[in-house]
């Protein structure tokens, strides 16, 4: 598949030497980052696939500072929607797969939240045992319909015999927007679900759920809306603008990040602040990826032993990143990411059940 047949190249913007636009090309770079903008919203009720103009987002993004970024960035352009929504999923999977073959992290922007299915499917072709983290205000496990929608895509991922999921973390759900049965089911299968209240003010407690993520997707419905709406389903409650940017940076800092998506953005918004926010979310994600690539590959730990009911438990602190892990193994990949708060709670005799499950 030739990219020129399925993607409209982005418009050019004049950028200063210090700005991000000065280092963005329209190619897929080896070991780089690839931006792909999508206009297919047919996965939501009454959604369409009319071509959206992401020029305002790009203008805001390109004028931001490139700092000392070294990871090459390609803005591939706007994906041409297929004749059907299913066609768009197929086309997107092909583009993402091209990126994976070059060890490039695709960042998919726009389109309905169900496009996360394509990110998972494309990644599943290249690796098994995927760690998937989603930020979304709703947990929808509907199994109705053959067509992939934002209501049933998660159920299709969980039920597919060809998909291999190791861990799933759902962050930012709001109790008043969800069926209690969906929440109970997630807990029964021991997937981690984190309420919005637990994510506010600081990323420290929920950072461990990003640290080993292969795939992270963000539903813009989880961000509070002002003006004419940041998302296509604007919400009065959600992560604020500073919080969502902080979480985007945490996503980029993931040790294993292979793909990321930002969906349900209101591309028709007349509010410049909404386009500016999306641009800054992308920028913080790129910043996180650059910081992560600069970290040393070898980890050095300080070990702390905690006694609970006559049992000893080992917590380890990475001396470079100040991040915490749980477990006794000398191999860092076998340790379980945790937070300083979980270590402090263990000293009080309270051990999070998830650490023992893993």
C-alpha angles and dihedrals in degrees: 000000000000117000093218089064096054106028132059108219115242122255116259121250127194109241135185119241091256095051128095093239089066091068099039119103130173096246136099103247124203109256090001142113124268123199118206122180120206133197101186109114097159090118090076128066111280090359120151139194100234112148109264123208108232091178092114093054092047093048090054093044097047093053094056120101120274090206108185095323114159103174107101116241128208124191100202094186137233118338113233108235117238126242087261132026088248089056090055090053090052094048092048092050090054092052092047091049090053088056094049091053087060095043088247123148109233115210109197115201127191132004126094123313093253089073083084084080089066092050090052094044094049092047091047088060090061102037143010133223095044122197106215125187122184129188107207137138093223136054107208117181099169115150096192122125137018095245116083112250136165087259098057108022093095092052090050090053093049095044100043114111091206095055122087116204121175102178134004123194121187114196132187102022117161117218096216092057099049140077109246091223091061091051092048092049092052090052092047092057088045098242112152115249120183125194123230091247090062091055099050126107096004139036094206099095096047100035092097090067090064099040098086098024117137092186130026126180128184124207107207088214085078090066120081112250129225129180113003093348136283091223134039086247099043116206130199091212128050144093111327124234097266092046096051091049090051090052092049088058090051089052090055091049092061112128092223107029111156102158140009135188137193111196143177093034113162098240091177093060115133091202111101089203091066092055089044092052093051090049091052091047089056091046093053090049090052090047091053092051091051093049092048092052089056094056119105113258094224117072126213119201141198110211124218123188121210125193117215120171094337092312125111121221127190125224121182130199121207103230093209102046099023088229121145132231135185125222144060101252120119089216110087093210089062093054121095117238111239139159134254087247091061089052091049090049091050089056087057090052097261116121119185109242093224091066091058093044091058 
